[in-house]
Amino acid sequence: MVSERLLEILACPLGKAPVKLEGEYLVCTKCGAKYPIKDDIPVMLIDELVLPDGVKSVEELACYPKETT
Ligand SMILES: [Zn+2]
């Protein structure tokens, strides 16, 4: 089980937005990206995230940093 205290510390690695616990995942409250919890350890890695419905790539996420060239 992921503790409330840990939840407060964790954030979406893309946009630093807060996450909430949803079943087996931590879900970003901003972009909806889902991060799996493996053996009670949240895996806050972009390589491991599950995209929300309707989003085809990480670049489409609201949290994805917009590059300015
Ligand atoms: Zn996010």
N, CA, C, O and the ligand as a Tripos MOL2 file, in Angstrom:
@<TRIPOS>MOLECULE
protein
  277   275    70     0     0
PROTEIN
NO_CHARGES

@<TRIPOS>ATOM
      1 N           0.8500   -1.2040    0.0000 N.3       1 MET1
      2 CA          0.0000    0.0000    0.0000 C.3       1 MET1
      3 C           0.8790    1.2450    0.0000 C.2       1 MET1
      4 O           1.8590    1.3330    0.7400 O.2       1 MET1
      5 N           0.5180    2.1870   -0.8280 N.am      2 VAL2
      6 CA          1.2650    3.4350   -0.9070 C.3       2 VAL2
      7 C           0.6950    4.4060    0.1180 C.2       2 VAL2
      8 O          -0.5090    4.6630    0.1350 O.2       2 VAL2
      9 N           1.5430    4.9340    0.9540 N.am      3 SER3
     10 CA          1.0870    5.7860    2.0530 C.3       3 SER3
     11 C           0.7090    7.1800    1.5540 C.2       3 SER3
     12 O           1.1800    7.6410    0.5140 O.2       3 SER3
     13 N          -0.1600    7.8360    2.3320 N.am      4 GLU4
     14 CA         -0.5710    9.2060    1.9990 C.3       4 GLU4
     15 C           0.6440   10.1400    1.9540 C.2       4 GLU4
     16 O           0.7230   11.0420    1.1190 O.2       4 GLU4
     17 N           1.5720    9.9050    2.8590 N.am      5 ARG5
     18 CA          2.7540   10.7670    2.9120 C.3       5 ARG5
     19 C           3.5820   10.6380    1.6370 C.2       5 ARG5
     20 O           4.0770   11.6250    1.0940 O.2       5 ARG5
     21 N           3.7190    9.3920    1.1740 N.am      6 LEU6
     22 CA          4.4710    9.1660   -0.0550 C.3       6 LEU6
     23 C           3.7530    9.8150   -1.2330 C.2       6 LEU6
     24 O           4.3910   10.4030   -2.1070 O.2       6 LEU6
     25 N           2.4210    9.7080   -1.2580 N.am      7 LEU7
     26 CA          1.6460   10.3130   -2.3360 C.3       7 LEU7
     27 C           1.8860   11.8160   -2.4220 C.2       7 LEU7
     28 O           1.9330   12.3860   -3.5120 O.2       7 LEU7
     29 N           2.0400   12.4570   -1.2500 N.am      8 GLU8
     30 CA          2.2560   13.9040   -1.2340 C.3       8 GLU8
     31 C           3.6100   14.2740   -1.8210 C.2       8 GLU8
     32 O           3.7770   15.3620   -2.3730 O.2       8 GLU8
     33 N           4.5640   13.3780   -1.7030 N.am      9 ILE9
     34 CA          5.9190   13.6560   -2.1930 C.3       9 ILE9
     35 C           6.0160   13.4100   -3.6910 C.2       9 ILE9
     36 O           6.7200   14.1220   -4.4070 O.2       9 ILE9
     37 N           5.2910   12.3830   -4.1590 N.am     10 LEU10
     38 CA          5.4090   11.9830   -5.5510 C.3      10 LEU10
     39 C           4.7140   12.9720   -6.4750 C.2      10 LEU10
     40 O           3.7230   13.6030   -6.1060 O.2      10 LEU10
     41 N           5.2500   13.0930   -7.6760 N.am     11 ALA11
     42 CA          4.6590   13.9740   -8.6740 C.3      11 ALA11
     43 C           4.9340   13.3880  -10.0480 C.2      11 ALA11
     44 O           5.8500   12.5890  -10.2380 O.2      11 ALA11
     45 N           4.1150   13.8100  -10.9930 N.am     12 CYS12
     46 CA          4.3180   13.3970  -12.3810 C.3      12 CYS12
     47 C           5.7120   13.8500  -12.8360 C.2      12 CYS12
     48 O           6.0320   15.0350  -12.7400 O.2      12 CYS12
     49 N           6.5350   12.9360  -13.3230 N.am     13 PRO13
     50 CA          7.9000   13.3200  -13.7140 C.3      13 PRO13
     51 C           7.9360   14.2600  -14.9200 C.2      13 PRO13
     52 O           8.9540   14.9050  -15.1760 O.2      13 PRO13
     53 N           6.8530   14.3360  -15.6420 N.am     14 LEU14
     54 CA          6.8240   15.2120  -16.8210 C.3      14 LEU14
     55 C           6.5510   16.6600  -16.4260 C.2      14 LEU14
     56 O           7.2790   17.5710  -16.8220 O.2      14 LEU14
     57 N           5.4760   16.8650  -15.6280 N.am     15 GLY15
     58 CA          5.0540   18.2280  -15.3390 C.3      15 GLY15
     59 C           5.0700   18.5930  -13.8810 C.2      15 GLY15
     60 O           4.6570   19.6930  -13.5150 O.2      15 GLY15
     61 N           5.5460   17.6800  -13.0220 N.am     16 LYS16
     62 CA          5.6070   17.9010  -11.5760 C.3      16 LYS16
     63 C           4.2240   18.1630  -10.9690 C.2      16 LYS16
     64 O           4.1090   18.8370   -9.9460 O.2      16 LYS16
     65 N           3.1820   17.6290  -11.6010 N.am     17 ALA17
     66 CA          1.8320   17.7830  -11.0780 C.3      17 ALA17
     67 C           1.5690   16.6950  -10.0420 C.2      17 ALA17
     68 O           2.1920   15.6340  -10.0900 O.2      17 ALA17
     69 N           0.6470   16.9460   -9.0970 N.am     18 PRO18
     70 CA          0.3390   15.9370   -8.0770 C.3      18 PRO18
     71 C          -0.2810   14.6830   -8.6920 C.2      18 PRO18
     72 O          -0.8990   14.7420   -9.7550 O.2      18 PRO18
     73 N          -0.1110   13.5620   -8.0200 N.am     19 VAL19
     74 CA         -0.7010   12.3030   -8.4770 C.3      19 VAL19
     75 C          -1.6800   11.8000   -7.4230 C.2      19 VAL19
     76 O          -1.5760   12.1260   -6.2410 O.2      19 VAL19
     77 N          -2.6460   10.9860   -7.8950 N.am     20 LYS20
     78 CA         -3.5790   10.3690   -6.9560 C.3      20 LYS20
     79 C          -3.5850    8.8640   -7.1830 C.2      20 LYS20
     80 O          -3.2970    8.3720   -8.2740 O.2      20 LYS20
     81 N          -3.9270    8.1480   -6.1070 N.am     21 LEU21
     82 CA         -3.9330    6.6930   -6.1610 C.3      21 LEU21
     83 C          -5.2270    6.1960   -6.8050 C.2      21 LEU21
     84 O          -6.3250    6.5760   -6.4000 O.2      21 LEU21
     85 N          -5.0750    5.3470   -7.8070 N.am     22 GLU22
     86 CA         -6.2400    4.7630   -8.4860 C.3      22 GLU22
     87 C          -5.9510    3.2930   -8.7530 C.2      22 GLU22
     88 O          -5.3080    2.9510   -9.7460 O.2      22 GLU22
     89 N          -6.4210    2.4300   -7.8720 N.am     23 GLY23
     90 CA         -6.1890    1.0030   -8.0330 C.3      23 GLY23
     91 C          -4.7090    0.6740   -8.0010 C.2      23 GLY23
     92 O          -4.0210    0.9560   -7.0200 O.2      23 GLY23
     93 N          -4.2210    0.0730   -9.0810 N.am     24 GLU24
     94 CA         -2.8280   -0.3540   -9.1510 C.3      24 GLU24
     95 C          -1.9210    0.7290   -9.7310 C.2      24 GLU24
     96 O          -0.7500    0.4780  -10.0170 O.2      24 GLU24
     97 N          -2.4660    1.9290   -9.9020 N.am     25 TYR25
     98 CA         -1.7010    2.9810  -10.5460 C.3      25 TYR25
     99 C          -1.7330    4.2670   -9.7440 C.2      25 TYR25
    100 O          -2.6550    4.5150   -8.9670 O.2      25 TYR25
    101 N          -0.7140    5.0750   -9.9490 N.am     26 LEU26
    102 CA         -0.7590    6.4730   -9.5360 C.3      26 LEU26
    103 C          -1.0620    7.2800  -10.7900 C.2      26 LEU26
    104 O          -0.3650    7.1650  -11.7980 O.2      26 LEU26
    105 N          -2.1070    8.0950  -10.7180 N.am     27 VAL27
    106 CA         -2.5660    8.8200  -11.8920 C.3      27 VAL27
    107 C          -2.2760   10.3050  -11.7090 C.2      27 VAL27
    108 O          -2.6080   10.8870  -10.6760 O.2      27 VAL27
    109 N          -1.6610   10.9050  -12.7060 N.am     28 CYS28
    110 CA         -1.3700   12.3350  -12.6710 C.3      28 CYS28
    111 C          -2.6710   13.1230  -12.7540 C.2      28 CYS28
    112 O          -3.5060   12.8600  -13.6200 O.2      28 CYS28
    113 N          -2.8450   14.0980  -11.8450 N.am     29 THR29
    114 CA         -4.0800   14.8790  -11.8220 C.3      29 THR29
    115 C          -4.1350   15.8960  -12.9510 C.2      29 THR29
    116 O          -5.1900   16.4730  -13.2130 O.2      29 THR29
    117 N          -3.0250   16.1210  -13.6130 N.am     30 LYS30
    118 CA         -3.0020   17.1060  -14.7000 C.3      30 LYS30
    119 C          -3.1200   16.4400  -16.0720 C.2      30 LYS30
    120 O          -3.9920   16.7950  -16.8650 O.2      30 LYS30
    121 N          -2.2380   15.4740  -16.3480 N.am     31 CYS31
    122 CA         -2.2100   14.9090  -17.6980 C.3      31 CYS31
    123 C          -2.8660   13.5380  -17.7770 C.2      31 CYS31
    124 O          -3.1080   13.0420  -18.8770 O.2      31 CYS31
    125 N          -3.1610   12.9110  -16.6370 N.am     32 GLY32
    126 CA         -3.8420   11.6180  -16.6510 C.3      32 GLY32
    127 C          -2.9400   10.4260  -16.9030 C.2      32 GLY32
    128 O          -3.4250    9.2990  -16.9920 O.2      32 GLY32
    129 N          -1.6490   10.6470  -17.0190 N.am     33 ALA33
    130 CA         -0.7180    9.5360  -17.1920 C.3      33 ALA33
    131 C          -0.7790    8.6150  -15.9700 C.2      33 ALA33
    132 O          -0.8930    9.0780  -14.8360 O.2      33 ALA33
    133 N          -0.7020    7.3030  -16.2220 N.am     34 LYS34
    134 CA         -0.8010    6.3280  -15.1370 C.3      34 LYS34
    135 C           0.5510    5.6630  -14.9210 C.2      34 LYS34
    136 O           1.1690    5.1390  -15.8470 O.2      34 LYS34
    137 N           0.9910    5.7030  -13.6610 N.am     35 TYR35
    138 CA          2.2740    5.1060  -13.3020 C.3      35 TYR35
    139 C           2.0270    3.8480  -12.4830 C.2      35 TYR35
    140 O           1.3430    3.9030  -11.4610 O.2      35 TYR35
    141 N           2.5710    2.7190  -12.9160 N.am     36 PRO36
    142 CA          2.3000    1.4560  -12.2170 C.3      36 PRO36
    143 C           2.9660    1.3880  -10.8530 C.2      36 PRO36
    144 O           4.0170    1.9860  -10.6220 O.2      36 PRO36
    145 N           2.3290    0.6450   -9.9580 N.am     37 ILE37
    146 CA          2.9080    0.3760   -8.6390 C.3      37 ILE37
    147 C           3.3470   -1.0920   -8.6400 C.2      37 ILE37
    148 O           2.5190   -1.9960   -8.7470 O.2      37 ILE37
    149 N           4.6380   -1.3130   -8.5220 N.am     38 LYS38
    150 CA          5.1930   -2.6630   -8.5600 C.3      38 LYS38
    151 C           5.7750   -3.0060   -7.2040 C.2      38 LYS38
    152 O           6.6810   -2.3300   -6.7170 O.2      38 LYS38
    153 N           5.2420   -4.0780   -6.5870 N.am     39 ASP39
    154 CA          5.6970   -4.4840   -5.2430 C.3      39 ASP39
    155 C           5.6410   -3.3040   -4.2700 C.2      39 ASP39
    156 O           6.5720   -3.0800   -3.4960 O.2      39 ASP39
    157 N           4.5290   -2.5480   -4.3190 N.am     40 ASP40
    158 CA          4.3000   -1.3950   -3.4420 C.3      40 ASP40
    159 C           5.2320   -0.2190   -3.7090 C.2      40 ASP40
    160 O           5.2480    0.7480   -2.9470 O.2      40 ASP40
    161 N           6.0020   -0.2960   -4.7770 N.am     41 ILE41
    162 CA          6.8960    0.8080   -5.1200 C.3      41 ILE41
    163 C           6.3440    1.5030   -6.3660 C.2      41 ILE41
    164 O           6.2810    0.8890   -7.4310 O.2      41 ILE41
    165 N           5.9470    2.7600   -6.2520 N.am     42 PRO42
    166 CA          5.4870    3.4780   -7.4460 C.3      42 PRO42
    167 C           6.6340    3.6810   -8.4300 C.2      42 PRO42
    168 O           7.7190    4.1230   -8.0550 O.2      42 PRO42
    169 N           6.3790    3.3520   -9.6880 N.am     43 VAL43
    170 CA          7.4070    3.4830  -10.7200 C.3      43 VAL43
    171 C           7.1090    4.7590  -11.5050 C.2      43 VAL43
    172 O           6.3220    4.7580  -12.4520 O.2      43 VAL43
    173 N           7.7550    5.8390  -11.0890 N.am     44 MET44
    174 CA          7.4820    7.1400  -11.6920 C.3      44 MET44
    175 C           8.4420    7.3880  -12.8470 C.2      44 MET44
    176 O           9.2390    8.3260  -12.8250 O.2      44 MET44
    177 N           8.3500    6.5340  -13.8470 N.am     45 LEU45
    178 CA          9.2450    6.6320  -14.9890 C.3      45 LEU45
    179 C           8.4320    6.8370  -16.2610 C.2      45 LEU45
    180 O           7.3890    6.2120  -16.4560 O.2      45 LEU45
    181 N           8.9190    7.7110  -17.1120 N.am     46 ILE46
    182 CA          8.2240    7.9920  -18.3640 C.3      46 ILE46
    183 C           8.1670    6.7310  -19.2290 C.2      46 ILE46
    184 O           7.2000    6.5120  -19.9590 O.2      46 ILE46
    185 N           9.2160    5.9030  -19.1400 N.am     47 ASP47
    186 CA          9.2490    4.6680  -19.9220 C.3      47 ASP47
    187 C           8.1900    3.6660  -19.4800 C.2      47 ASP47
    188 O           7.8140    2.7850  -20.2530 O.2      47 ASP47
    189 N           7.7020    3.7900  -18.2380 N.am     48 GLU48
    190 CA          6.7820    2.7990  -17.6750 C.3      48 GLU48
    191 C           5.3370    3.2850  -17.6500 C.2      48 GLU48
    192 O           4.4390    2.5050  -17.3320 O.2      48 GLU48
    193 N           5.0930    4.5370  -17.9750 N.am     49 LEU49
    194 CA          3.7430    5.0780  -17.7940 C.3      49 LEU49
    195 C           2.7630    4.4780  -18.7960 C.2      49 LEU49
    196 O           3.1380    4.0360  -19.8820 O.2      49 LEU49
    197 N           1.4860    4.4790  -18.3900 N.am     50 VAL50
    198 CA          0.3950    4.0420  -19.2520 C.3      50 VAL50
    199 C          -0.3620    5.2880  -19.6820 C.2      50 VAL50
    200 O          -0.8190    6.0650  -18.8430 O.2      50 VAL50
    201 N          -0.4940    5.4770  -20.9820 N.am     51 LEU51
    202 CA         -1.1610    6.6640  -21.5000 C.3      51 LEU51
    203 C          -2.6580    6.6070  -21.2310 C.2      51 LEU51
    204 O          -3.2490    5.5300  -21.2980 O.2      51 LEU51
    205 N          -3.2940    7.7550  -20.9240 N.am     52 PRO52
    206 CA         -4.7520    7.7640  -20.7310 C.3      52 PRO52
    207 C          -5.4770    7.5420  -22.0530 C.2      52 PRO52
    208 O          -4.8790    7.6400  -23.1250 O.2      52 PRO52
    209 N          -6.7740    7.2410  -21.9660 N.am     53 ASP53
    210 CA         -7.5700    6.9850  -23.1660 C.3      53 ASP53
    211 C          -7.5040    8.1870  -24.1130 C.2      53 ASP53
    212 O          -7.6160    9.3340  -23.6810 O.2      53 ASP53
    213 N          -7.3270    7.9170  -25.3810 N.am     54 GLY54
    214 CA         -7.3360    8.9680  -26.3900 C.3      54 GLY54
    215 C          -6.0010    9.6350  -26.6130 C.2      54 GLY54
    216 O          -5.8680   10.4850  -27.4930 O.2      54 GLY54
    217 N          -5.0110    9.2610  -25.8250 N.am     55 VAL55
    218 CA         -3.6760    9.8300  -25.9920 C.3      55 VAL55
    219 C          -2.7750    8.7710  -26.6090 C.2      55 VAL55
    220 O          -2.6650    7.6580  -26.0950 O.2      55 VAL55
    221 N          -2.1370    9.1270  -27.7100 N.am     56 LYS56
    222 CA         -1.3640    8.1400  -28.4530 C.3      56 LYS56
    223 C           0.1260    8.2020  -28.1570 C.2      56 LYS56
    224 O           0.8350    7.2170  -28.3650 O.2      56 LYS56
    225 N           0.6080    9.3230  -27.6820 N.am     57 SER57
    226 CA          2.0320    9.4210  -27.3960 C.3      57 SER57
    227 C           2.2750   10.3390  -26.2040 C.2      57 SER57
    228 O           1.4430   11.1740  -25.8510 O.2      57 SER57
    229 N           3.4340   10.1560  -25.6010 N.am     58 VAL58
    230 CA          3.7980   10.9500  -24.4230 C.3      58 VAL58
    231 C           3.7910   12.4430  -24.7520 C.2      58 VAL58
    232 O           3.4670   13.2750  -23.9050 O.2      58 VAL58
    233 N           4.1550   12.7710  -26.0000 N.am     59 GLU59
    234 CA          4.2240   14.1720  -26.4100 C.3      59 GLU59
    235 C           2.8640   14.8700  -26.3460 C.2      59 GLU59
    236 O           2.8030   16.0960  -26.2540 O.2      59 GLU59
    237 N           1.7750   14.1000  -26.3940 N.am     60 GLU60
    238 CA          0.4290   14.6840  -26.3750 C.3      60 GLU60
    239 C          -0.0450   15.0040  -24.9620 C.2      60 GLU60
    240 O          -1.0470   15.6980  -24.7940 O.2      60 GLU60
    241 N           0.6560   14.5140  -23.9500 N.am     61 LEU61
    242 CA          0.2280   14.7280  -22.5780 C.3      61 LEU61
    243 C           0.3480   16.1970  -22.1780 C.2      61 LEU61
    244 O           1.2720   16.8990  -22.5880 O.2      61 LEU61
    245 N          -0.6320   16.6470  -21.3490 N.am     62 ALA62
    246 CA         -0.6400   18.0430  -20.8980 C.3      62 ALA62
    247 C           0.6270   18.3930  -20.1340 C.2      62 ALA62
    248 O           1.0650   19.5430  -20.1540 O.2      62 ALA62
    249 N           1.2130   17.4200  -19.4670 N.am     63 CYS63
    250 CA          2.4170   17.6650  -18.6710 C.3      63 CYS63
    251 C           3.6970   17.7010  -19.5100 C.2      63 CYS63
    252 O           4.7370   18.1670  -19.0450 O.2      63 CYS63
    253 N           3.6130   17.2110  -20.7350 N.am     64 TYR64
    254 CA          4.8460   17.0990  -21.5220 C.3      64 TYR64
    255 C           5.4710   18.4870  -21.7270 C.2      64 TYR64
    256 O           4.8000   19.4020  -22.2030 O.2      64 TYR64
    257 N           6.7370   18.6420  -21.3730 N.am     65 PRO65
    258 CA          7.3540   19.9570  -21.5210 C.3      65 PRO65
    259 C           7.4000   20.3920  -22.9820 C.2      65 PRO65
    260 O           7.8760   19.6690  -23.8570 O.2      65 PRO65
    261 N           6.8980   21.5780  -23.2080 N.am     66 LYS66
    262 CA          6.8760   22.1070  -24.5810 C.3      66 LYS66
    263 C           8.2570   22.7150  -24.8880 C.2      66 LYS66
    264 O           8.7220   23.6330  -24.2140 O.2      66 LYS66
    265 N           8.8700   22.1750  -25.9060 N.am     67 GLU67
    266 CA         10.1870   22.6790  -26.2980 C.3      67 GLU67
    267 C          10.0460   23.9920  -27.0450 C.2      67 GLU67
    268 O           9.1980   24.1350  -27.9250 O.2      67 GLU67
    269 N          10.8830   24.9390  -26.6840 N.am     68 THR68
    270 CA         10.9090   26.1910  -27.4410 C.3      68 THR68
    271 C          12.2500   26.2750  -28.1430 C.2      68 THR68
    272 O          13.3070   26.2640  -27.5110 O.2      68 THR68
    273 N          12.1860   26.3590  -29.4400 N.am     69 THR69
    274 CA         13.4240   26.3400  -30.2130 C.3      69 THR69
    275 C          13.7950   27.7430  -30.6870 C.2      69 THR69
    276 O          14.8130   27.9200  -31.3560 O.2      69 THR69
    277 ZN          1.3530   14.5830  -15.6590 Zn       70 ZN70
@<TRIPOS>BOND
     1     1     2 1
     2     2     3 1
     3     3     4 2
     4     3     5 am
     5     5     6 1
     6     6     7 1
     7     7     8 2
     8     7     9 am
     9     9    10 1
    10    10    11 1
    11    11    12 2
    12    11    13 am
    13    13    14 1
    14    14    15 1
    15    15    16 2
    16    15    17 am
    17    17    18 1
    18    18    19 1
    19    19    20 2
    20    19    21 am
    21    21    22 1
    22    22    23 1
    23    23    24 2
    24    23    25 am
    25    25    26 1
    26    26    27 1
    27    27    28 2
    28    27    29 am
    29    29    30 1
    30    30    31 1
    31    31    32 2
    32    31    33 am
    33    33    34 1
    34    34    35 1
    35    35    36 2
    36    35    37 am
    37    37    38 1
    38    38    39 1
    39    39    40 2
    40    39    41 am
    41    41    42 1
    42    42    43 1
    43    43    44 2
    44    43    45 am
    45    45    46 1
    46    46    47 1
    47    47    48 2
    48    47    49 am
    49    49    50 1
    50    50    51 1
    51    51    52 2
    52    51    53 am
    53    53    54 1
    54    54    55 1
    55    55    56 2
    56    55    57 am
    57    57    58 1
    58    58    59 1
    59    59    60 2
    60    59    61 am
    61    61    62 1
    62    62    63 1
    63    63    64 2
    64    63    65 am
    65    65    66 1
    66    66    67 1
    67    67    68 2
    68    67    69 am
    69    69    70 1
    70    70    71 1
    71    71    72 2
    72    71    73 am
    73    73    74 1
    74    74    75 1
    75    75    76 2
    76    75    77 am
    77    77    78 1
    78    78    79 1
    79    79    80 2
    80    79    81 am
    81    81    82 1
    82    82    83 1
    83    83    84 2
    84    83    85 am
    85    85    86 1
    86    86    87 1
    87    87    88 2
    88    87    89 am
    89    89    90 1
    90    90    91 1
    91    91    92 2
    92    91    93 am
    93    93    94 1
    94    94    95 1
    95    95    96 2
    96    95    97 am
    97    97    98 1
    98    98    99 1
    99    99   100 2
   100    99   101 am
   101   101   102 1
   102   102   103 1
   103   103   104 2
   104   103   105 am
   105   105   106 1
   106   106   107 1
   107   107   108 2
   108   107   109 am
   109   109   110 1
   110   110   111 1
   111   111   112 2
   112   111   113 am
   113   113   114 1
   114   114   115 1
   115   115   116 2
   116   115   117 am
   117   117   118 1
   118   118   119 1
   119   119   120 2
   120   119   121 am
   121   121   122 1
   122   122   123 1
   123   123   124 2
   124   123   125 am
   125   125   126 1
   126   126   127 1
   127   127   128 2
   128   127   129 am
   129   129   130 1
   130   130   131 1
   131   131   132 2
   132   131   133 am
   133   133   134 1
   134   134   135 1
   135   135   136 2
   136   135   137 am
   137   137   138 1
   138   138   139 1
   139   139   140 2
   140   139   141 am
   141   141   142 1
   142   142   143 1
   143   143   144 2
   144   143   145 am
   145   145   146 1
   146   146   147 1
   147   147   148 2
   148   147   149 am
   149   149   150 1
   150   150   151 1
   151   151   152 2
   152   151   153 am
   153   153   154 1
   154   154   155 1
   155   155   156 2
   156   155   157 am
   157   157   158 1
   158   158   159 1
   159   159   160 2
   160   159   161 am
   161   161   162 1
   162   162   163 1
   163   163   164 2
   164   163   165 am
   165   165   166 1
   166   166   167 1
   167   167   168 2
   168   167   169 am
   169   169   170 1
   170   170   171 1
   171   171   172 2
   172   171   173 am
   173   173   174 1
   174   174   175 1
   175   175   176 2
   176   175   177 am
   177   177   178 1
   178   178   179 1
   179   179   180 2
   180   179   181 am
   181   181   182 1
   182   182   183 1
   183   183   184 2
   184   183   185 am
   185   185   186 1
   186   186   187 1
   187   187   188 2
   188   187   189 am
   189   189   190 1
   190   190   191 1
   191   191   192 2
   192   191   193 am
   193   193   194 1
   194   194   195 1
   195   195   196 2
   196   195   197 am
   197   197   198 1
   198   198   199 1
   199   199   200 2
   200   199   201 am
   201   201   202 1
   202   202   203 1
   203   203   204 2
   204   203   205 am
   205   205   206 1
   206   206   207 1
   207   207   208 2
   208   207   209 am
   209   209   210 1
   210   210   211 1
   211   211   212 2
   212   211   213 am
   213   213   214 1
   214   214   215 1
   215   215   216 2
   216   215   217 am
   217   217   218 1
   218   218   219 1
   219   219   220 2
   220   219   221 am
   221   221   222 1
   222   222   223 1
   223   223   224 2
   224   223   225 am
   225   225   226 1
   226   226   227 1
   227   227   228 2
   228   227   229 am
   229   229   230 1
   230   230   231 1
   231   231   232 2
   232   231   233 am
   233   233   234 1
   234   234   235 1
   235   235   236 2
   236   235   237 am
   237   237   238 1
   238   238   239 1
   239   239   240 2
   240   239   241 am
   241   241   242 1
   242   242   243 1
   243   243   244 2
   244   243   245 am
   245   245   246 1
   246   246   247 1
   247   247   248 2
   248   247   249 am
   249   249   250 1
   250   250   251 1
   251   251   252 2
   252   251   253 am
   253   253   254 1
   254   254   255 1
   255   255   256 2
   256   255   257 am
   257   257   258 1
   258   258   259 1
   259   259   260 2
   260   259   261 am
   261   261   262 1
   262   262   263 1
   263   263   264 2
   264   263   265 am
   265   265   266 1
   266   266   267 1
   267   267   268 2
   268   267   269 am
   269   269   270 1
   270   270   271 1
   271   271   272 2
   272   271   273 am
   273   273   274 1
   274   274   275 1
   275   275   276 2
@<TRIPOS>SUBSTRUCTURE
     1 MET1         2 RESIDUE 1 A MET
     2 VAL2         6 RESIDUE 1 A VAL
     3 SER3        10 RESIDUE 1 A SER
     4 GLU4        14 RESIDUE 1 A GLU
     5 ARG5        18 RESIDUE 1 A ARG
     6 LEU6        22 RESIDUE 1 A LEU
     7 LEU7        26 RESIDUE 1 A LEU
     8 GLU8        30 RESIDUE 1 A GLU
     9 ILE9        34 RESIDUE 1 A ILE
    10 LEU10       38 RESIDUE 1 A LEU
    11 ALA11       42 RESIDUE 1 A ALA
    12 CYS12       46 RESIDUE 1 A CYS
    13 PRO13       50 RESIDUE 1 A PRO
    14 LEU14       54 RESIDUE 1 A LEU
    15 GLY15       58 RESIDUE 1 A GLY
    16 LYS16       62 RESIDUE 1 A LYS
    17 ALA17       66 RESIDUE 1 A ALA
    18 PRO18       70 RESIDUE 1 A PRO
    19 VAL19       74 RESIDUE 1 A VAL
    20 LYS20       78 RESIDUE 1 A LYS
    21 LEU21       82 RESIDUE 1 A LEU
    22 GLU22       86 RESIDUE 1 A GLU
    23 GLY23       90 RESIDUE 1 A GLY
    24 GLU24       94 RESIDUE 1 A GLU
    25 TYR25       98 RESIDUE 1 A TYR
    26 LEU26      102 RESIDUE 1 A LEU
    27 VAL27      106 RESIDUE 1 A VAL
    28 CYS28      110 RESIDUE 1 A CYS
    29 THR29      114 RESIDUE 1 A THR
    30 LYS30      118 RESIDUE 1 A LYS
    31 CYS31      122 RESIDUE 1 A CYS
    32 GLY32      126 RESIDUE 1 A GLY
    33 ALA33      130 RESIDUE 1 A ALA
    34 LYS34      134 RESIDUE 1 A LYS
    35 TYR35      138 RESIDUE 1 A TYR
    36 PRO36      142 RESIDUE 1 A PRO
    37 ILE37      146 RESIDUE 1 A ILE
    38 LYS38      150 RESIDUE 1 A LYS
    39 ASP39      154 RESIDUE 1 A ASP
    40 ASP40      158 RESIDUE 1 A ASP
    41 ILE41      162 RESIDUE 1 A ILE
    42 PRO42      166 RESIDUE 1 A PRO
    43 VAL43      170 RESIDUE 1 A VAL
    44 MET44      174 RESIDUE 1 A MET
    45 LEU45      178 RESIDUE 1 A LEU
    46 ILE46      182 RESIDUE 1 A ILE
    47 ASP47      186 RESIDUE 1 A ASP
    48 GLU48      190 RESIDUE 1 A GLU
    49 LEU49      194 RESIDUE 1 A LEU
    50 VAL50      198 RESIDUE 1 A VAL
    51 LEU51      202 RESIDUE 1 A LEU
    52 PRO52      206 RESIDUE 1 A PRO
    53 ASP53      210 RESIDUE 1 A ASP
    54 GLY54      214 RESIDUE 1 A GLY
    55 VAL55      218 RESIDUE 1 A VAL
    56 LYS56      222 RESIDUE 1 A LYS
    57 SER57      226 RESIDUE 1 A SER
    58 VAL58      230 RESIDUE 1 A VAL
    59 GLU59      234 RESIDUE 1 A GLU
    60 GLU60      238 RESIDUE 1 A GLU
    61 LEU61      242 RESIDUE 1 A LEU
    62 ALA62      246 RESIDUE 1 A ALA
    63 CYS63      250 RESIDUE 1 A CYS
    64 TYR64      254 RESIDUE 1 A TYR
    65 PRO65      258 RESIDUE 1 A PRO
    66 LYS66      262 RESIDUE 1 A LYS
    67 GLU67      266 RESIDUE 1 A GLU
    68 THR68      270 RESIDUE 1 A THR
    69 THR69      274 RESIDUE 1 A THR
    70 ZN70       277 GROUP 0 **** ****
